[in-house]
Amino acid sequence: MLDFISKNKELSNNLFSALLVSLEITSSKPSYNFSYKGDYFSLPYDDIIYFEKSFKDNSSIVVCENDDYVVRKTISEIEEELKDTNFFKTHRSCIVNLNKIKRINYDDGIIYFNNEEIDLLSRNNKKVLKEKMEELNGSTS
């Protein structure tokens, strides 16, 4: 890219605009990218509430603030793609966005979001989820 820029007469202007484009690309919000039936989707992590296994076939549903999407991947495949993010597998059929959780009822295994609630919190994952939420919120109580 820089080789092309250096061959032009207006080196400083071209270099500046190329750097702006590079900054825009590298500083974009992290997103979950997938394709389904020929369409390509790029959903910012901030828009995703949770992923849930579809019981119709071997796919998953991405539940967002405004819409739901079908992903032709298993929950395990999605979990692998989302490691080192603020997503957490609460159940064998569900991955939640920790940033979207408003409240958790650990006794009943219910996770509350703004306009959604799910009862997909396994007994095995309660303790780890509680630790992750305390770490995320910066408290140890």
Salt bridges, closest charged atoms under 4 A:
ASP3 OD2 - LYS7 NZ 3.53
ASP57 OD2 - ARG72 NH1 3.11
GLU65 OE2 - LYS100 NZ 2.70
GLU79 OE1 - LYS89 NZ 3.55
GLU80 OE2 - LYS83 NZ 2.88
GLU81 OE2 - LYS73 NZ 2.56
